[in-house]
Amino acid sequence: MITMNIDGKLAAKILRDKLAIEVVELKSRYNIKPSLTVVIVGDDPASHVYVKNKVKQTQEIGMISNEIKLSEDTTQEYLLNQLEQLNNDDSVHGILVQLPLPKHIDESAVISAISPDKDVDGFHAMNSGRLFNGESGALVPCTPQGCVILVKQHLGNDLSGKHAVIIGRSNIVGKPVAMLLLQENCTVTIAHSRTKNLPEVCQQADILVAAVGIADFVKADWVKEGATVIDVGINRILTDEGKIKLVGDVDYHAVFDKCGAITPVPGGVGPMTIACLLKNTLAAAKRCAHQP
Ligand code: NAD
């Protein structure tokens, strides 16, 4: 059996190229240029790197990118005020507040303050509710969307009856990816920190999604022969040479020999997250032109 390495970098490039064409069309037909405003509070270096990448890729596909940088001591009231202004600004189609926020700011109050129609992260309760209900029009969280695109790239569009096991139940990854796979007619199991016999649960998976945040957590003997493995984890570990290395939640090299296909870290789910953010921004802008 040949194992496939699912190339998220390539899939993300293909998606961005497609979006770039749609951006040109939207501009020429409706004179709308999609715009994304990213708000970042504080000095977290990793968050600044993420935002820089988002800004760069937004501009590269011809969208307008705005960045609002606020200091660490910004008050919640000030931030909510900024969001209200962005909500009321017709030239802004997508709003993203980079997480995590400083501890004195209530994350859920901030997420709730973003207009659901501009909530390109898809974290607003209105969007998660629409996803849960299977309603159209939800802006769906980016990483879960990316996971499903990569699964379909390997298994094709019909996932009916496949058993998907998701490890992790966060609102950002685990729960929405479970909802999306349920919509694809998978039989879905959500496993988490209190799940008993986790290896046995995982062994039943045709599709195994790991979103845990523990380096090399999923072992080869947890994986069914031929399974499709999607590794969402991004963990920084120290190598023997004293360098920082990014690894996923799956013991990649050991699992590679067992599974049918696997996403690497880096270069798997990560690049798809930003590409899907751009997809959501385009969708939000299209709504302004009353386009599906
Ligand atoms: P989280 O901490 O919010 O959730 C982790 C989940 O793992 C929890 O639901 C918990 O129940 C489960 N868990 C923890 N320990 C467990 C155990 N021993 N056994 C079984 N389940 C266990 O994390 P998150 O925000 O969902 O992110 C998960 C990982 O995905 C992190 O490494 C994060 O960096 C990464 N991530 C990557 C991207 C991307 O673009 N690739 C995006 C978001 C998150």
Residues whose N, C-alpha, C, O or C-beta is under 5 A from the ligand:
A	BS01	NAD	T143 G168 R169 S170 I172 V173 G174 A191 H192 S193 A211 V212 G213 V232 G233 I234 N235 V269 G270 T273
